[in-house]
Amino acid sequence: MKLPDYVTIIEVGPRDGLQNETQFVPTEKKLAFIRQLWTAGFKEMEVTSFVSPKWVPQMMDSKEVMKQAGNKKGTIVLAPNKKGIDDALSSGAKSIAVFLGVSTSFNKKNINKSTSEAMERLVPEINSLKAKGIFVRACISTAFYCPYEGKIDPQSTLDLCRQFAEAGADELSVADTIGEASPSEAFELFSLLKQQLPSTLLTAHFHDTKKMALANIYASLLAGIDRFDSSTGGLGGCPFAPGASGNVATEDVVYMLHRMGIQTGVNPDLLIEAISMIKPYVSRPFLSGYYINSKIK
């Protein structure tokens, strides 16, 4: 299959990347990080989430982040339930991400509901958001593997994706939450989704637990995917998925794509500046290949 000439990178560092940091990152530093990432050339970015600060303390400043940085086109916020959605709307959000795992065990641990119970509650919320003209991004967790159930049947992932599409979701971000997928599994699932949901915007979201994220992205390109989530510096990890490492590093994805002649509109050197800005405030090391080699000049 012919590879795309252009790939859209959705930067998730300010939200998914920082959510698992135990040390609170000062709001003004988050805002500086976000602004630098926009400067680097992104057109879409997850900037914060409207979740309970009891469960995700890092996001306690979501309203202030939206007040200061939420008016740019392409800004996405995560909202897990009706309260979060209402708070996001009152803060001016125009693009809202909801999430649900394919695995019932994961959902029970995360939101104390089965997959079907949670979906029953989400469908009316999605319908309401679409009636208000809101762009809805559905994040599908444990699409490949679950930390509690192991390998997920691709048909189960397709079934949940189809339910979101039928409910009116504009985009599906399909995630390898614990970073266990192989390139053949990535190709199989995304080929299936492209075939069965041809009019739905599909995005791949890979974690780099087993260092297969870049290979999985290449396999997804071959399956026809041209949208990918990534996190500057490889920041991230799911608070509700034991052992999940960070997201694939944006700068590595951009470098690989550019070497392949695929454009992204993102300047990798400006991403390094973003890392330099946020690095003093996070606990994990930055191990991406592009970052390490950019320091050896």
VENHUDA-V919106 format. One record per helix or strand of 3 or more residues. SS is the DSSP state (helix for helix, strand for strand). FROM is the first residue (numbers start at 1). TO is the last residue. If there is no record, write none. Layout:
SS,FROM,TO / SS,FROM,TO
This chain:
strand,8,11 / helix,13,17 / helix,27,39 / strand,44,50 / helix,57,59 / helix,62,69 / strand,75,79 / helix,82,90 / strand,95,101 / helix,104,111 / helix,115,131 / strand,135,141 / helix,154,167 / strand,171,176 / helix,183,196 / strand,201,207 / helix,213,222 / strand,227,231 / helix,232,234 / helix,250,259 / helix,268,281 / helix,289,294
